[in-house]
Amino acid sequence: MELRDLMETAAEAAAKIVHGVPEDRLTAPTPNPGWDVRTMVNHLFFWTRCAEFAARKQAPDDLPEEHDFTAEPGWADRFAEQARHTARAWRDPAAWEGNTSLTGAEPGMPASVIGAMIFSEFPLHGWDLAVSTGQPVELPAEVVRAAHRETSAIAEMARQYGAFGPEVPVAEDAPLLDRLLGVAGRDPHWTP
């Protein structure tokens, strides 16, 4: 199955986890050093917005990356709506063609790489938020499989840009989610 066919499933899984984030856990730590839950939610929300523009080959608006979406009423519902818009934009086969950028910078990167990055953000940050807030991690198997494949392909590049930490060794026979997390520099056994 192509990523564009799974994007909505991945987005819905992340939106369900974001809906489960209690207001009193926004300052809880996450697996990302120095990031609390609020920072993680804001990061996911901001780049999900930018990814909708990228799918349409448009420069994003001028909303600053430091914007605090969680300070606004209904932020979890708004994230779910944004995630759906972004996923629908990436359903268009044209979104995956040519180059695009999450920031509007030219010449950008292959759209297929950007699409894979945003796709993988949904399960990775979904897991981050779930374990940080005591939620069950419920990610569809097909999303985990695709995210593992795509994340493995871009992991070294992501490490060069500081998006991933060093790979965490995980047994080859560990569950695929654990192997995905390890490739992305996360300890699958992390707890707050």
GIKA-V856474 format. One record per run of one state. SS is the DSSP state (@ for helix, = for strand, . for the rest). FROM is the first residue (numbers start at 1). TO is the last residue. If there is no record, write none. Layout:
# GIKA-V856474
ss=SS from=FROM to=TO
ss=SS from=FROM to=TO
This chain:
# GIKA-V856474
ss=. from=1 to=2
ss=@ from=3 to=19
ss=. from=20 to=22
ss=@ from=23 to=25
ss=. from=26 to=28
ss== from=29 to=29
ss=. from=30 to=35
ss== from=36 to=36
ss=@ from=37 to=55
ss=. from=56 to=68
ss=@ from=69 to=71
ss=. from=72 to=74
ss=@ from=75 to=91
ss=. from=92 to=92
ss=@ from=93 to=96
ss=. from=97 to=98
ss== from=99 to=100
ss=. from=101 to=108
ss== from=109 to=110
ss=@ from=111 to=132
ss=. from=133 to=140
ss=@ from=141 to=160
ss=. from=161 to=175
ss=@ from=176 to=183
ss=. from=184 to=192
